[in-house]
Amino acid sequence: MRRDGSSRFSSSNRYGTFPSISGGWKLSQENFLKNVTWIDELKLRVGFGITGNSEIPRITNWADEYVTNPGSTNYDFDGAQGSAHTGFGLARYGNSDTKWETTKMTNFGTDISLFRGALTANVEYYIKNTSDMLVMDNYSSLSGSAAAPYVNLGNMQNKGWDIAVGHKNKIGEIGYDIGFNISTYKNRVVKLNNVAGTRFWGGGTRYGNVTMTEQGSPISQFFGYKIKGFYESEEGVANYKGVNGERAGKTVLPIGVASDASLVAKEWVGKYMYEDVNGDGKINVDDKTIIGNPHPDFTGGISLGLNYKNFDLSMIFYASVGNDIYNQVKWWTDFQSQEGNRSVAMRDNSWEPGKKNATLPILDEGDIVSNKDANSYFVEDGSYLRMQTFSVGYTLPLDFTKRIGIKNCRIYVQTNNPFTWTKYTGLDPEITNLSLGDSGDLTKGVDFGRWPQSRQFQIGLNLNF
């Protein structure tokens, strides 16, 4: 049991109480398994606990905050325009009802050790229910320019498996150990608020938000237009037909085109053809849909260790499989978004008549359409396998180190992040949230071009006296 307090909340909601309880049953100590010599430990366990979160970027979220600014809050009361009286304006709304975000976690697991520790395993299934999530409220423009407060809004669930297996043994003078772990989780937003159809947006860019969160779906899915292909010719523009409503059988109007009369087919040849999701014969915001998911199918790791006499070798691998990444960097490098250098992909992969492997629209200095909305071109497979550590060491013989007053001396060479295998074209597939809290969670999986993890080479010496 623990009780925590935070000055971010008002006095009426400042403290939270967070209990926990766990229990286990060691089957290996029961009479029916005591004589099974190859089982060292077999334990079943269950646990339940509540944890709290108060991490929001405002230390006085409970209070309205005012600022003074000579250009906007001072006022000349006498009308002489020769003096000004100091005034104050509302900068941030407060909310005294905001309280701790809580997570209730239930887990069921088993711990196994066999053959005198040669084989170990830990298996756990967990369910995490988070309620009263701390998010910045979505105030309308009628509230003025002051920032909205953080409030408690919505519930979310994560559930999944954590599995770890280890094996160690010795063959002659060669000892080895192998470890393997895998984790899965399924994320679902259970509730946002009491208004049906509410959506929260994230991943803000110069052309709008690229992630969407709604009830019943995972948090921070990528949202935009699905690219169906390219308009290969003027006939291709005309032959793309609507299937529903008043435009059934008529040409699908490209994005931004209001009518058949304003459609100039030749201007669209070589441009992206977006999928008419609702089939109404016109491409607009109603055709935006889910174009990617930042959550992996599973993550996992492998550790390998070898030792022979005084030599030792170790390797650690980590993998993420099944997650997508929204590569926002390509907006700067692959389109006419700004002055400056362009990518090789823009040169080699732009559409040309007859080109079958194009991924980018025709090179057109006047193209102001292809880069103005989120679309599936930016979404890439973010799966990767990374060697995190590779180390080789040698421990000097004890009879030598004792003579010079050293208990143990190990020399090693190590490299961190030497290799990463991935199809992702960005700098680093290991994308972290842009920021902490809800703004980071609502922007999960969006690569804004952060500096990648460095590759390191080290030579070291471990001494024990």
ZATI-398793 format. One record per residue (C-alpha): residue number from 0; chain; z, y, x. Coordinates in pm, whole numbers, padded with zeros to 5 digits. Example, Ala and Ser with C-alpha at 12.3 -4.5 7.8 and 13.67 -1.06 7.14 Angstrom:
2
[palum 0 A [00780 -00450 01230]]
[palum 1 A [00714 -00106 01367]]
END
This chain:
465
[palum 0 A [00000 00000 00000]]
[palum 1 A [-00087 00345 00130]]
[palum 2 A [-00083 00694 -00011]]
[palum 3 A [-00304 00966 00133]]
[palum 4 A [-00341 01336 00068]]
[palum 5 A [-00624 01581 00127]]
[palum 6 A [-00631 01961 00107]]
[palum 7 A [-00990 01940 -00019]]
[palum 8 A [-00850 01869 -00365]]
[palum 9 A [-00624 02078 -00587]]
[palum 10 A [-00250 02014 -00597]]
[palum 11 A [-00286 01808 -00916]]
[palum 12 A [-00533 01567 -00752]]
[palum 13 A [-00436 01596 -00386]]
[palum 14 A [-00288 01249 -00340]]
[palum 15 A [-00427 00903 -00397]]
[palum 16 A [-00259 00562 -00393]]
[palum 17 A [-00454 00272 -00247]]
[palum 18 A [-00303 -00080 -00271]]
[palum 19 A [-00439 -00404 -00129]]
[palum 20 A [-00348 -00772 -00145]]
[palum 21 A [-00485 -01087 00018]]
[palum 22 A [-00404 -01454 00030]]
[palum 23 A [-00525 -01769 00201]]
[palum 24 A [-00501 -02145 00183]]
[palum 25 A [-00519 -02346 00506]]
[palum 26 A [-00667 -02672 00386]]
[palum 27 A [-00661 -02808 00740]]
[palum 28 A [-00280 -02821 00723]]
[palum 29 A [-00275 -03020 00401]]
[palum 30 A [-00193 -03391 00420]]
[palum 31 A [-00539 -03497 00303]]
[palum 32 A [-00699 -03325 00607]]
[palum 33 A [-00425 -03340 00871]]
[palum 34 A [-00561 -03655 01029]]
[palum 35 A [-00923 -03535 01041]]
[palum 36 A [-00925 -03464 01414]]
[palum 37 A [-01261 -03286 01431]]
[palum 38 A [-01145 -03010 01193]]
[palum 39 A [-00939 -02751 01380]]
[palum 40 A [-00913 -02503 01096]]
[palum 41 A [-01041 -02483 00742]]
[palum 42 A [-00916 -02186 00547]]
[palum 43 A [-01004 -02034 00212]]
[palum 44 A [-00913 -01671 00152]]
[palum 45 A [-00940 -01405 -00114]]
[palum 46 A [-00864 -01036 -00102]]
[palum 47 A [-00862 -00726 -00315]]
[palum 48 A [-00814 -00368 -00207]]
[palum 49 A [-00872 -00008 -00305]]
[palum 50 A [-00975 00253 -00052]]
[palum 51 A [-01026 00625 -00093]]
[palum 52 A [-01281 00875 00034]]
[palum 53 A [-01232 01251 00060]]
[palum 54 A [-01511 01329 00306]]
[palum 55 A [-01690 01633 00171]]
[palum 56 A [-01797 01932 00383]]
[palum 57 A [-01580 02184 00192]]
[palum 58 A [-01215 02202 00292]]
[palum 59 A [-01121 02409 -00016]]
[palum 60 A [-01350 02252 -00275]]
[palum 61 A [-01088 02317 -00546]]
[palum 62 A [-01117 02697 -00518]]
[palum 63 A [-01384 02957 -00587]]
[palum 64 A [-01485 03122 -00261]]
[palum 65 A [-01583 03488 -00237]]
[palum 66 A [-01758 03675 00044]]
[palum 67 A [-01831 04036 00122]]
[palum 68 A [-02172 04154 00235]]
[palum 69 A [-02256 04525 00274]]
[palum 70 A [-02612 04462 00164]]
[palum 71 A [-02530 04288 -00162]]
[palum 72 A [-02163 04334 -00263]]
[palum 73 A [-02075 04692 -00160]]
[palum 74 A [-02122 04964 -00419]]
[palum 75 A [-02148 05344 -00419]]
[palum 76 A [-01923 05433 -00713]]
[palum 77 A [-01965 05814 -00692]]
[palum 78 A [-02345 05795 -00691]]
[palum 79 A [-02378 06029 -00392]]
[palum 80 A [-02540 05754 -00182]]
[palum 81 A [-02326 05864 00109]]
[palum 82 A [-02046 05607 00097]]
[palum 83 A [-01988 05254 -00021]]
[palum 84 A [-01684 05067 -00143]]
[palum 85 A [-01628 04713 -00028]]
[palum 86 A [-01702 04453 -00291]]
[palum 87 A [-01690 04076 -00314]]
[palum 88 A [-01934 03824 -00455]]
[palum 89 A [-01899 03459 -00552]]
[palum 90 A [-02034 03236 -00273]]
[palum 91 A [-01920 02890 -00386]]
[palum 92 A [-01786 02759 -00713]]
[palum 93 A [-01470 02551 -00701]]
[palum 94 A [-01361 02258 -00913]]
[palum 95 A [-00992 02183 -00949]]
[palum 96 A [-01063 01855 -01130]]
[palum 97 A [-01233 01689 -00832]]
[palum 98 A [-01033 01391 -00704]]
[palum 99 A [-01054 01103 -00458]]
[palum 100 A [-01356 00877 -00463]]
[palum 101 A [-01232 00519 -00483]]
[palum 102 A [-01381 00186 -00384]]
[palum 103 A [-01246 -00140 -00523]]
[palum 104 A [-01346 -00438 -00311]]
[palum 105 A [-01302 -00805 -00390]]
[palum 106 A [-01393 -01064 -00130]]
[palum 107 A [-01394 -01443 -00113]]
[palum 108 A [-01429 -01617 00221]]
[palum 109 A [-01378 -01920 00436]]
[palum 110 A [-01298 -01961 00807]]
[palum 111 A [-01400 -02283 00980]]
[palum 112 A [-01338 -02416 01332]]
[palum 113 A [-01461 -02760 01434]]
[palum 114 A [-01465 -02985 01741]]
[palum 115 A [-01191 -02799 01931]]
[palum 116 A [-01353 -02463 01877]]
[palum 117 A [-01703 -02571 01976]]
[palum 118 A [-01837 -02469 01635]]
[palum 119 A [-01701 -02182 01426]]
[palum 120 A [-01815 -02021 01104]]
[palum 121 A [-01705 -01738 00878]]
[palum 122 A [-01859 -01697 00534]]
[palum 123 A [-01772 -01414 00298]]
[palum 124 A [-01897 -01290 -00036]]
[palum 125 A [-01793 -00942 -00143]]
[palum 126 A [-01824 -00708 -00439]]
[palum 127 A [-01765 -00335 -00385]]
[palum 128 A [-01742 -00107 -00685]]
[palum 129 A [-01730 00265 -00602]]
[palum 130 A [-01627 00505 -00876]]
[palum 131 A [-01584 00882 -00904]]
[palum 132 A [-01843 00933 -00632]]
[palum 133 A [-01820 01269 -00459]]
[palum 134 A [-02150 01453 -00500]]
[palum 135 A [-02253 01816 -00517]]
[palum 136 A [-02302 01913 -00879]]
[palum 137 A [-02648 02011 -01000]]
[palum 138 A [-02606 02362 -01142]]
[palum 139 A [-02894 02540 -01313]]
[palum 140 A [-03035 02876 -01203]]
[palum 141 A [-02825 03041 -01475]]
[palum 142 A [-02519 02991 -01252]]
[palum 143 A [-02651 03244 -01002]]
[palum 144 A [-02685 03210 -00628]]
[palum 145 A [-02339 03065 -00562]]
[palum 146 A [-02329 02705 -00436]]
[palum 147 A [-02212 02432 -00671]]
[palum 148 A [-01886 02245 -00601]]
[palum 149 A [-01844 01878 -00524]]
[palum 150 A [-01749 01678 -00830]]
[palum 151 A [-01681 01317 -00925]]
[palum 152 A [-01994 01174 -01073]]
[palum 153 A [-02111 00819 -01120]]
[palum 154 A [-02038 00463 -01013]]
[palum 155 A [-02216 00238 -00765]]
[palum 156 A [-02198 -00131 -00677]]
[palum 157 A [-02272 -00318 -00355]]
[palum 158 A [-02244 -00694 -00332]]
[palum 159 A [-02357 -00941 -00073]]
[palum 160 A [-02288 -01201 00192]]
[palum 161 A [-02161 -01184 00550]]
[palum 162 A [-02213 -01503 00749]]
[palum 163 A [-02129 -01562 01114]]
[palum 164 A [-02175 -01887 01310]]
[palum 165 A [-02078 -01951 01670]]
[palum 166 A [-02117 -02241 01912]]
[palum 167 A [-01997 -02285 02269]]
[palum 168 A [-02016 -02580 02505]]
[palum 169 A [-02067 -02683 02864]]
[palum 170 A [-02335 -02906 03012]]
[palum 171 A [-02244 -02997 03366]]
[palum 172 A [-02172 -02671 03547]]
[palum 173 A [-02361 -02462 03291]]
[palum 174 A [-02157 -02310 03013]]
[palum 175 A [-02314 -02143 02713]]
[palum 176 A [-02221 -01972 02390]]
[palum 177 A [-02440 -01875 02097]]
[palum 178 A [-02348 -01646 01811]]
[palum 179 A [-02545 -01570 01497]]
[palum 180 A [-02464 -01341 01207]]
[palum 181 A [-02648 -01230 00896]]
[palum 182 A [-02556 -00981 00624]]
[palum 183 A [-02714 -00909 00290]]
[palum 184 A [-02632 -00659 00021]]
[palum 185 A [-02770 -00551 -00311]]
[palum 186 A [-02715 -00189 -00405]]
[palum 187 A [-02721 -00062 -00763]]
[palum 188 A [-02628 00270 -00918]]
[palum 189 A [-02422 00168 -01220]]
[palum 190 A [-02378 00515 -01367]]
[palum 191 A [-02470 00874 -01284]]
[palum 192 A [-02340 01067 -01581]]
[palum 193 A [-02343 01053 -01959]]
[palum 194 A [-02694 01200 -01992]]
[palum 195 A [-02969 00939 -02030]]
[palum 196 A [-03254 00963 -01782]]
[palum 197 A [-03060 01167 -01524]]
[palum 198 A [-03211 01156 -01177]]
[palum 199 A [-03075 01282 -00847]]
[palum 200 A [-03314 01397 -00578]]
[palum 201 A [-03293 01393 -00200]]
[palum 202 A [-03505 01402 00112]]
[palum 203 A [-03596 01767 00075]]
[palum 204 A [-03919 01865 00251]]
[palum 205 A [-04154 02162 00241]]
[palum 206 A [-04345 01992 -00038]]
[palum 207 A [-04048 01874 -00243]]
[palum 208 A [-03807 01582 -00258]]
[palum 209 A [-03916 01236 -00150]]
[palum 210 A [-03623 01021 -00271]]
[palum 211 A [-03500 00957 -00623]]
[palum 212 A [-03178 00799 -00751]]
[palum 213 A [-03135 00682 -01109]]
[palum 214 A [-02908 00456 -01305]]
[palum 215 A [-02978 00084 -01272]]
[palum 216 A [-03169 00110 -00943]]
[palum 217 A [-03078 00127 -00572]]
[palum 218 A [-02978 00464 -00434]]
[palum 219 A [-03239 00678 -00254]]
[palum 220 A [-03565 00502 -00339]]
[palum 221 A [-03883 00671 -00216]]
[palum 222 A [-04067 00842 -00498]]
[palum 223 A [-04423 00971 -00502]]
[palum 224 A [-04787 00885 -00563]]
[palum 225 A [-04933 00543 -00487]]
[palum 226 A [-05258 00563 -00292]]
[palum 227 A [-05518 00342 -00460]]
[palum 228 A [-05783 00409 -00197]]
[palum 229 A [-06037 00685 -00128]]
[palum 230 A [-06302 00850 -00336]]
[palum 231 A [-06598 00697 -00151]]
[palum 232 A [-06867 00898 -00328]]
[palum 233 A [-06930 01139 -00615]]
[palum 234 A [-07005 00836 -00831]]
[palum 235 A [-06667 00693 -00729]]
[palum 236 A [-06499 01008 -00858]]
[palum 237 A [-06680 00982 -01191]]
[palum 238 A [-06626 00606 -01232]]
[palum 239 A [-06247 00617 -01202]]
[palum 240 A [-06160 00598 -01573]]
[palum 241 A [-05849 00648 -01782]]
[palum 242 A [-05734 00366 -02008]]
[palum 243 A [-05496 00532 -02257]]
[palum 244 A [-05487 00821 -02500]]
[palum 245 A [-05748 01088 -02547]]
[palum 246 A [-05893 01033 -02197]]
[palum 247 A [-05947 00660 -02236]]
[palum 248 A [-06286 00580 -02083]]
[palum 249 A [-06316 00930 -01933]]
[palum 250 A [-06300 01029 -01567]]
[palum 251 A [-05949 01043 -01429]]
[palum 252 A [-05886 01404 -01335]]
[palum 253 A [-05757 01430 -00975]]
[palum 254 A [-05430 01604 -00906]]
[palum 255 A [-05447 01976 -00980]]
[palum 256 A [-05771 01953 -01182]]
[palum 257 A [-05717 02078 -01537]]
[palum 258 A [-06039 01977 -01712]]
[palum 259 A [-06375 01803 -01676]]
[palum 260 A [-06542 02143 -01647]]
[palum 261 A [-06335 02236 -01341]]
[palum 262 A [-06388 01901 -01165]]
[palum 263 A [-06627 01935 -00869]]
[palum 264 A [-06679 01575 -00762]]
[palum 265 A [-06815 01645 -00413]]
[palum 266 A [-06494 01825 -00318]]
[palum 267 A [-06299 01501 -00368]]
[palum 268 A [-06517 01264 -00166]]
[palum 269 A [-06307 01127 00121]]
[palum 270 A [-05979 01237 -00037]]
[palum 271 A [-05698 01010 -00153]]
[palum 272 A [-05740 00839 -00489]]
[palum 273 A [-05395 00821 -00649]]
[palum 274 A [-05305 00548 -00897]]
[palum 275 A [-05305 00662 -01259]]
[palum 276 A [-04975 00489 -01330]]
[palum 277 A [-04953 00571 -01700]]
[palum 278 A [-05329 00540 -01755]]
[palum 279 A [-05364 00874 -01935]]
[palum 280 A [-05671 00979 -01738]]
[palum 281 A [-05512 01257 -01531]]
[palum 282 A [-05308 01256 -01213]]
[palum 283 A [-04988 01460 -01244]]
[palum 284 A [-04613 01428 -01190]]
[palum 285 A [-04596 01164 -01463]]
[palum 286 A [-04777 00928 -01226]]
[palum 287 A [-04515 00949 -00954]]
[palum 288 A [-04341 00616 -00911]]
[palum 289 A [-04129 00411 -00671]]
[palum 290 A [-04320 00376 -00344]]
[palum 291 A [-04055 00227 -00116]]
[palum 292 A [-03699 00105 -00073]]
[palum 293 A [-03482 00192 00230]]
[palum 294 A [-03245 -00102 00176]]
[palum 295 A [-03310 -00412 00391]]
[palum 296 A [-03336 -00766 00260]]
[palum 297 A [-03095 -00861 00537]]
[palum 298 A [-02965 -00755 00877]]
[palum 299 A [-02853 -00987 01151]]
[palum 300 A [-02773 -01039 01513]]
[palum 301 A [-02786 -01302 01785]]
[palum 302 A [-02571 -01315 02097]]
[palum 303 A [-02645 -01549 02387]]
[palum 304 A [-02428 -01615 02690]]
[palum 305 A [-02476 -01836 02997]]
[palum 306 A [-02257 -01894 03300]]
[palum 307 A [-02318 -02102 03608]]
[palum 308 A [-02056 -02109 03883]]
[palum 309 A [-01996 -01739 03957]]
[palum 310 A [-02303 -01609 03776]]
[palum 311 A [-02310 -01494 03413]]
[palum 312 A [-02583 -01372 03179]]
[palum 313 A [-02558 -01225 02829]]
[palum 314 A [-02802 -01093 02567]]
[palum 315 A [-02745 -00930 02230]]
[palum 316 A [-03016 -00887 01966]]
[palum 317 A [-03007 -00701 01635]]
[palum 318 A [-03258 -00712 01350]]
[palum 319 A [-03322 -00540 01018]]
[palum 320 A [-03574 -00700 00783]]
[palum 321 A [-03736 -00581 00461]]
[palum 322 A [-03648 -00211 00460]]
[palum 323 A [-03899 00072 00430]]
[palum 324 A [-03898 00403 00617]]
[palum 325 A [-04042 00731 00494]]
[palum 326 A [-04204 00875 00807]]
[palum 327 A [-04190 01248 00739]]
[palum 328 A [-04302 01321 01097]]
[palum 329 A [-04657 01220 00998]]
[palum 330 A [-04675 01522 00768]]
[palum 331 A [-04669 01740 01079]]
[palum 332 A [-04896 01532 01302]]
[palum 333 A [-05154 01372 01070]]
[palum 334 A [-05243 01655 00830]]
[palum 335 A [-05345 02021 00831]]
[palum 336 A [-04982 02119 00777]]
[palum 337 A [-04944 02365 01062]]
[palum 338 A [-05106 02498 01375]]
[palum 339 A [-05053 02281 01680]]
[palum 340 A [-05132 01941 01824]]
[palum 341 A [-05252 01653 01610]]
[palum 342 A [-05207 01278 01638]]
[palum 343 A [-05458 01027 01771]]
[palum 344 A [-05437 00865 01425]]
[palum 345 A [-05583 01181 01269]]
[palum 346 A [-05876 01164 01507]]
[palum 347 A [-05944 00791 01478]]
[palum 348 A [-05833 00695 01125]]
[palum 349 A [-05966 00977 00908]]
[palum 350 A [-06216 00887 00639]]
[palum 351 A [-06590 00892 00715]]
[palum 352 A [-06878 00755 00506]]
[palum 353 A [-06889 00379 00553]]
[palum 354 A [-06560 00352 00742]]
[palum 355 A [-06359 00061 00600]]
[palum 356 A [-06030 00098 00789]]
[palum 357 A [-05954 00464 00720]]
[palum 358 A [-05593 00552 00641]]
[palum 359 A [-05623 00932 00636]]
[palum 360 A [-05844 01160 00424]]
[palum 361 A [-06162 01321 00548]]
[palum 362 A [-06115 01589 00815]]
[palum 363 A [-06136 01906 00613]]
[palum 364 A [-05991 02233 00737]]
[palum 365 A [-05963 02357 00381]]
[palum 366 A [-05781 02049 00245]]
[palum 367 A [-05468 02175 00070]]
[palum 368 A [-05421 01871 -00155]]
[palum 369 A [-05368 01564 00063]]
[palum 370 A [-05042 01683 00219]]
[palum 371 A [-04875 01862 -00070]]
[palum 372 A [-04701 01564 -00233]]
[palum 373 A [-04505 01256 -00132]]
[palum 374 A [-04731 00952 -00127]]
[palum 375 A [-04737 00595 -00003]]
[palum 376 A [-04912 00685 00326]]
[palum 377 A [-04578 00803 00462]]
[palum 378 A [-04400 00476 00374]]
[palum 379 A [-04395 00213 00648]]
[palum 380 A [-04235 -00125 00705]]
[palum 381 A [-03912 -00045 00891]]
[palum 382 A [-03830 -00401 00998]]
[palum 383 A [-03745 -00443 01363]]
[palum 384 A [-03588 -00670 01624]]
[palum 385 A [-03409 -00495 01908]]
[palum 386 A [-03258 -00629 02226]]
[palum 387 A [-02946 -00416 02240]]
[palum 388 A [-02801 -00543 02567]]
[palum 389 A [-02911 -00758 02860]]
[palum 390 A [-02660 -00813 03140]]
[palum 391 A [-02645 -01022 03457]]
[palum 392 A [-02329 -01043 03664]]
[palum 393 A [-02181 -01212 03968]]
[palum 394 A [-01807 -01263 04029]]
[palum 395 A [-01710 -01274 04396]]
[palum 396 A [-01526 -01591 04506]]
[palum 397 A [-01147 -01571 04466]]
[palum 398 A [-01072 -01682 04823]]
[palum 399 A [-01268 -01380 04946]]
[palum 400 A [-01124 -01120 04704]]
[palum 401 A [-00765 -01232 04764]]
[palum 402 A [-00804 -01155 05133]]
[palum 403 A [-00879 -00791 05055]]
[palum 404 A [-00610 -00754 04789]]
[palum 405 A [-00832 -00776 04481]]
[palum 406 A [-00754 -01014 04198]]
[palum 407 A [-01105 -01015 04054]]
[palum 408 A [-01434 -00845 04140]]
[palum 409 A [-01750 -00865 03930]]
[palum 410 A [-02079 -00691 04009]]
[palum 411 A [-02326 -00651 03723]]
[palum 412 A [-02662 -00506 03625]]
[palum 413 A [-02711 -00411 03261]]
[palum 414 A [-02976 -00253 03044]]
[palum 415 A [-02929 -00120 02689]]
[palum 416 A [-03212 -00105 02434]]
[palum 417 A [-03478 -00240 02672]]
[palum 418 A [-03709 -00373 02398]]
[palum 419 A [-03778 -00313 02031]]
[palum 420 A [-04034 -00515 01836]]
[palum 421 A [-04154 -00333 01524]]
[palum 422 A [-04463 -00223 01333]]
[palum 423 A [-04306 00115 01262]]
[palum 424 A [-04508 00395 01421]]
[palum 425 A [-04223 00647 01451]]
[palum 426 A [-04001 00705 01752]]
[palum 427 A [-03721 00472 01643]]
[palum 428 A [-03693 00238 01341]]
[palum 429 A [-03311 00255 01347]]
[palum 430 A [-03283 00547 01106]]
[palum 431 A [-02939 00690 01033]]
[palum 432 A [-02847 00921 00748]]
[palum 433 A [-02941 01283 00810]]
[palum 434 A [-02587 01390 00723]]
[palum 435 A [-02258 01253 00595]]
[palum 436 A [-02160 01226 00231]]
[palum 437 A [-02382 01226 -00075]]
[palum 438 A [-02655 01438 00082]]
[palum 439 A [-02698 01171 00349]]
[palum 440 A [-02691 00879 00106]]
[palum 441 A [-02951 01050 -00113]]
[palum 442 A [-03179 01083 00191]]
[palum 443 A [-03139 00729 00321]]
[palum 444 A [-03434 00596 00521]]
[palum 445 A [-03618 00926 00568]]
[palum 446 A [-03725 00991 00928]]
[palum 447 A [-03732 01362 01002]]
[palum 448 A [-03798 01304 01372]]
[palum 449 A [-03454 01256 01517]]
[palum 450 A [-03429 01176 01888]]
[palum 451 A [-03449 00798 01943]]
[palum 452 A [-03183 00586 02107]]
[palum 453 A [-03215 00601 02482]]
[palum 454 A [-03294 00311 02712]]
[palum 455 A [-03027 00280 02978]]
[palum 456 A [-03006 00098 03311]]
[palum 457 A [-02666 00048 03471]]
[palum 458 A [-02518 -00099 03786]]
[palum 459 A [-02145 -00156 03769]]
[palum 460 A [-01841 -00298 03936]]
[palum 461 A [-01535 -00442 03758]]
[palum 462 A [-01218 -00458 03967]]
[palum 463 A [-00878 -00606 03879]]
[palum 464 A [-00590 -00556 04117]]
END
